[in-house]
Amino acid sequence: MPILENLPCLRVLKLKQNSYLGRKLACVGLSSFPELKVLHLKSMYWLDEWTMGAGAMPKLESLIVNPCAYLRKLPEELWCIKSLRKLAYTGPRHS
């Protein structure tokens, strides 16, 4: 993630089918994903914690998170992104 978050022209990032195997996802730099507009996290089964720094993903417009079995909450910093227009979240299934 440290390499991806510093790509200056990255606008769409789709992480699917366990393409990221870490339990924690951190986007903490002030300039993390400076041009990212679309983020799609799909079937990230092991992800259980996502943290963001203030100022990360400043141009994010669309976020899709579906099913991430252990991810219980989205980062609070998402609600400060003024460009965020679409959020689709499918939370974990409980038995």
Helices and strands as residue ranges (DSSP letters): G 4-6, E 12-16, E 24-27, E 38-42, E 49-52, E 62-66, G 76-80, E 86-89
